[in-house]
Amino acid sequence: MIGAFVFGVSSVLAIGFIKSQTRIQGRHGHRACPYRVLAFGLVLISKTTSTVDLTHILFGNVLGISNQDIIQTVCSSRRLRWLRSRGAA
């Protein structure tokens, strides 16, 4: 979580630098910086030896969803739909 925060802040700083110091428009900086961070993560995963499967950390473990997670998601979405139909949300 700390790494995500650090890379998020560094992306914001890089976008600000690109916008203020170069002729590149700000929207292009918004597109380029997150891709660079993702590419850096992919390089780290491919070059780092670890006992932990790092692809699960980067992409998530789709098969790790339990029945309880599915039930909670369905109940939450039905509750939200009910609230919106009443005009409460």
N, C-alpha and C positions, 0 to 999 in steps of 0.2 A: 504494500500500500504506500509506503514511503517512496519507493521507486517511481510509482505512477504519479505521485504528487510532484516529485522533482522533475520528471520529464514533462509533465503538464506545464509547470511554471517555466521551464526552459523553452517549451514550444511557444508560449505566450510572449516571452522576451524575444525570441527569434522572429516571430511575426511582427512585433513592434519595430524591431531593428530593420527588417526588410521593408516595412511600410515607410519608415522615416528616412532611411539612408540610401535606398535604391530607387530606380525608376519603375520597379515592378509594382503593380497595383496590389492593394491589401488583400483582395480576394484570392490572388494567386499564392500569396504567402500562407493564407489559411489552408489552402489545399496542399501545399508542398510540405509543411512542417510535420503534420501527423504521419504522413507517409514515410518521412525520414526516420521518425521514432520507431515506427513499425518495422522498417527495414533493419534498423539497428538491433531491435529485439530478435529478429530472425537470424541475424548474423551471430548474436550472442548464443542463441539456442544451438545453432549448428556447430559452433566452435567450442562450446563449454561441455566438459564431461561431468555428468552428475548422475547420482543414483535416482533422482526424481525425474519423472517424465515431464519435461518442461513444455511439451506441446499442449498438455492439459492445462497448464497455467496460462499459456498464450491464447489458445482457442477455446478453452473450456471443455468439460467432459459431458457431452450430450447424453451419454448412456448413464451418467451418474444421477439422473433425475429420478427421484423416488415417487411412489404413488401418492404420498402425502403432499409432495410439491405440486403435483398435477391437480389434486383435489383443492388445495389452497388457491391455486391460480384460477380454477373454474369458479369457485365460490366468490372470490374477489371480483372477477369480471361480471358475474351475475348481479352482485350487490351494486356495483358501479352502474350497470345498465338500469337497474331498478331506480337508483337515485336520480339518474339523468331523466328517466321517464317522468318522474315526479317534479322535475325542475329544481332539485336541491343541489345538484352539482354541475 
